[in-house]
């Protein structure tokens, strides 16, 4: 039997906290609540959540900074919660490592569906030792889908879930152009209703890790009007 998954809800509005506690517990989740950014960071290690629902606008420390701090030590799935008009917050949140975002007001059913989709794909934990035989190696980048590990130029790289899935898809299809719609459908799901800028932000983050010069990408290249391609190294 699968153990109950723990959700850390970081939110300071009582109405949303009450709704989350009732709704998520009804869906079978264990819910822990932090009321501000400082409390969220203090609770993270003791709670060890399976997923974090993180509001952008928080007292003391913003949700953006909380996300940035957590990403320094963990790849736990993070879904940002943002005001409907805060596009800049959404983009910044994705850039610092959030896996997805929802806008207020949101429907509980949609939120839970997003959460379950992320949790289904989340790794059980990193492994050590040699790469799995099914690993994908393109040049000096190696990805182990079994143990959710990435090695770039000989160094291990911790990638958030969506970055990992996107890199996996690009490497598995190295040399082929992948249309934007295909990438979004495969990584975020065919029922994804978020902003398509999400893909571009994740590509930017991946380039910062795999490219020698992210400003002049030669590995993850843009094919204008179509999508992206991971170039095979020239021999």
C-alpha positions, 0 to 999 in steps of 0.5 A, a space after each residue: 500500500 502506498 504511503 500517504 503523500 505529504 503536501 506543504 502548503 505555503 499560504 497566508 490567506 486563511 480562506 485558501 488555507 482552510 480550503 486546501 486543508 479540507 480539499 486535499 485531506 479529502 483527496 487523501 493527502 497529508 497537509 502541512 501549512 506554513 504561513 510565511 516564507 521563513 516558516 516554510 524554509 524552517 519546516 521544509 527539512 522536518 516535514 520532508 514534503 512530497 510536493 510544495 504548493 507555494 504562494 508567490 506573495 508571502 510575508 517576510 520572504 517571497 515565494 520566489 526566494 523560498 523556491 530559490 532557496 529550496 532548489 539549492 538543496 532539493 528537486 522536490 516538485 514545486 507548484 507556484 500559486 500566483 495572482 492571475 495578472 502576475 505574469 512576471 511572477 510566473 516567469 520568474 518563478 519558473 526561472 528559479 526552479 518551479 515545476 508548474 504554476 496555477 493562478 488564483 482563483 483556481 478550481 480544486 479539481 484542476 489543482 489536484 490533477 496538476 499535483 497528481 501528474 507531477 507526483 506520478 513522475 517524481 523520482 523516488 530518490 537519486 542513486 549513486 554509482 554507474 549509470 544505468 544501461 538504458 542511460 542516454 548519452 549525447 556528447 558529454 551529457 548523460 541522462 539516467 532515466 531509471 535513477 533520475 540522474 544527469 551528468 554534464 561534463 563529468 559532474 552530477 547536475 540536479 534538475 527539477 522534474 520538468 527540466 529533467 523530463 524536457 532534457 530526456 525528451 530532447 536527448 532521446 530525439 537528438 538530431 530531430 526537430 521537436 515541435 513546441 506542441 509536442 514538447 508541451 504535450 509530452 512534458 506537461 500533458 495534453 490537458 495543460 492549460 498554462 502559458 506556453 511561455 513555460 516551455 521557453 523558460 524551461 529551455 532557457 534554464 536547461 541551456 544555462 546548464 548544458 551549453 558552453 555559452 547559453 547566450 549562443 546555444 549550439 546544443 539546444 537550438 531554436 528552429 524558428 516557427 517549429 520548435 527545438 532540437 538537440 544537436 548531436 555533436 560533430 565528430 
